[in-house]
Amino acid sequence: MKMLLTVEFPHEPFNALVRAGTVGEIIRRILESIKPQATYFTEQDGMRCGLFVIDVQDPSDIPALAEPFFLNFQASCKFRIVMSPEDLQKAGLDGLGKKWG
């Protein structure tokens, strides 16, 4: 199942890792581990933020995707199911509209 993983990085320990010169290597290792289909970094609510499109085969995959961010950055992680236009087309919205509209 395709999901959007939103990670909010608190200023600390992120700032300390930037100063130590290790933040890039940690992020590289995490990305190699979680293998996102797409990766974006931005600002959200005044904090550093990462947006990752990931494939979750089973709910038991969630800890392996979140723990690297929790343990290295004390980050918060939010998982949301996402659909491509093709996925939405398969949803049968016309039929649902007739049934429920």
Backbone hydrogen bonds, N-H to C=O, Kabsch-Sander energy under -0.5 kcal/mol:
donor,donor_aa,acceptor,acceptor_aa,energy
3,M,54,I,-2.9
4,L,80,R,-3.4
5,L,3,M,-0.6
5,L,52,F,-3.2
6,T,4,L,-0.7
6,T,78,K,-2.7
7,V,5,L,-0.6
7,V,50,G,-2.9
8,E,6,T,-0.5
8,E,76,S,-2.3
9,F,7,V,-0.6
9,F,48,R,-2.5
14,F,10,P,-0.9
15,N,11,H,-3.7
17,L,13,P,-2.2
18,V,14,F,-2.3
19,R,15,N,-2.6
20,A,16,A,-2.0
21,G,17,L,-0.7
21,G,18,V,-1.0
22,T,17,L,-2.1
23,V,17,L,-1.2
26,I,22,T,-2.0
27,I,23,V,-2.5
28,R,24,G,-2.5
29,R,25,E,-2.3
30,I,26,I,-2.3
31,L,27,I,-2.7
32,E,28,R,-2.2
33,S,29,R,-1.6
34,I,30,I,-2.9
35,K,31,L,-2.0
37,Q,53,V,-3.4
38,A,53,V,-1.0
40,Y,51,L,-2.4
42,T,49,C,-2.7
44,Q,47,M,-2.6
47,M,44,Q,-1.7
48,R,9,F,-0.8
49,C,42,T,-2.4
50,G,7,V,-2.5
51,L,40,Y,-3.4
52,F,5,L,-2.4
53,V,38,A,-2.2
54,I,3,M,-2.8
54,I,52,F,-0.7
56,V,1,M,-3.4
56,V,54,I,-0.6
57,Q,55,D,-0.7
61,D,58,D,-2.7
62,I,59,P,-1.6
65,L,61,D,-1.2
65,L,62,I,-0.7
66,A,62,I,-2.2
67,E,63,P,-2.9
69,F,66,A,-1.1
70,F,66,A,-2.2
71,L,67,E,-3.3
72,N,68,P,-1.7
73,F,69,F,-1.9
74,Q,70,F,-1.6
75,A,69,F,-1.6
76,S,8,E,-2.0
78,K,6,T,-2.2
80,R,4,L,-1.7
82,V,2,K,-2.2
88,L,84,S,-2.4
89,Q,85,P,-2.1
90,K,86,E,-1.6
91,A,87,D,-0.6
91,A,88,L,-1.0
92,G,89,Q,-0.9
96,L,92,G,-2.2
97,G,93,L,-2.6
98,K,94,D,-1.9
99,K,95,G,-2.3
100,W,96,L,-3.0
101,G,97,G,-2.1
